[in-house]
Amino acid sequence: MMVIVADVWCILFWVQLIAFVGIIICLVCWYDSELKEAKKRRIKLLQKKNQELRLAYIRIIQLEKSKKKQ
């Protein structure tokens, strides 16, 4: 009887260990995907701001040219 109980506890231990490792792997993968998404959002935001700055710079140059013509 003791051997059966010990075998059951051993099996339960390994099942719990495998489940715990699986959960850790899932959390790491989820966190990594969140970091990648945040990086993509940041790049898009920086591209948008860069485009706005470029347009503002073009407007400034056009205003300077129009002032020089006058």
LINLIN-V865462 format. One line per field, one symbol per residue. phi: phi as a letter, one per 40 degrees, with the letter a starting at -180 (. if undefined). psi: psi as a letter, one per 40 degrees, with the letter a starting at -180 (. if undefined). burial: # if it has 9 or more other ideal C-beta (glycine too) atoms within 8 Angstrom, else .. Layout:
phi = ???
psi = ???
burial = ???
//
This chain:
phi = .cccccccccccdccccccccccccccccccccccccccccccccccccccccccccccccccccccccc
psi = ddddddddddddddddddddddddddddddddddddddddddddddddddddddddddddddddddddd.
burial = ......................................................................
//
